[in-house]
Amino acid sequence: MEIQDDSRATSYTTLAAGSDFRHELEIRRSRFITVLRRSPDEDTARSLVADLRREFHDARHHCSAFVIGPDRMIQRSSDDGEPSGTAGIPMLEALIKRETADGVTDLSDVSAVVVRYFGGILLGAGGLVRAYSESVSKALDLAPLVERKRLRLCDIGVPHADAGRLENELRSGGFVMAETLYEARQAVLRVALPDEPAVLEEAQDRVAALTAGASVLNPQGTEWVDVPR
């Protein structure tokens, strides 16, 4: 789906598309069931809490946290009855402080819910903080993650007779070809490039060299795509 995006970030890390990811810990007889869901918006994030309240209706707590958006502007958490600050905030910090590469903390579009079944032993405030933080961190250790990149779609108009040659040369040069449109007067090659000024400038020079200056790169909209890590 093509979108317009004005975020400062051009990439971030998120959960791989697919089913919710689950992981369970037992800490001093309490069960901590962590469920992670890829959540591009608040409705999706909040639906995870609602789904798990129905599934684990007899659990004492359904604590939650989520971070959303390429710039991670939306951040929410809930203790759901645990002592204030002992569940939701530690969970949120486990998400936003997660290193996805050396020195990189860019995890987003992720909601986490920890369902707790009380085991009869009080953990204390410090114990709860550690338990909820560890529950999310351990789940993230095992969950499949992908890099999500913003690509700039660009059109290149060329004569029909030159379209095949130019497409092959661009592919050989490492360009990601999106599609080719054959219009009445010309063919339009569409390429997808990292949405960074230096990359676009280099691509513009490359197109000019391949077409002897007859064609130019015309930037269009942007599209976010998943890239395996």
C-alpha positions, 0 to 999 in steps of 0.5 A: 500500500502506498502511503505518504509519510513525514516521519523522521525515521526511515527505518525501525525494527518490529515483530515479523508479520503473523500470529501473536508470539507467546512466552511463559515464565514461572516466578515463585509460583506465579505464572507470567504469560507474555503475548506480543502482537505487531500493532501498527495502531492503538486499536490493534494494541488495545484489542490484544488486551481485550482478547486476552481478558476473554481467553484468560478470564480467571487471571488476576492481572492483564498488564500491558504496554505498547509503542507505536510509530516509526518515531515511537511517538505513541507509548502507553502502559497499564498496571491493571491492578498491580501496585503503581509503577511495578508492571506497565512501566517496566514492560514499556521500558523493556520495549523502548530500551530493547537493543535491536543492534549495537547501540540501536533502540528502535523497536516499535509497532509492538504491544505486549500483555503479561497475564499473571496468575498469582501463585500465593507468594508476594513478590514485593514491588522490586520483585514485580518490577523485575518479573514484568520486565524479564517476562517481556525481555525473555519473549523479545529474545525469542520473538521473530523481528524484522527491519521495516524500511521506508522506500521512496518510489520513483518513476523513470519515463523512457521510450518503449524500445529502451525499457527492457535494456534500462530495466536490466541495467538497473537491476544489475546495479542493485536497484529494486524494481517495483513495476513497469507501466506501458503507456501510449507514449512511453514506458514508465519504470518504477523503482524503490529506493531507501528514502535518503537524500544521498541515495536519491541523488546517486540514483539520479546520476546513475539514471542520467548516465544510463540514458545519456541524460534523456531520462530523469528520476521522478520521486513519488510516494513512499512505502514501508516494507519489511526486510528480514534481519 
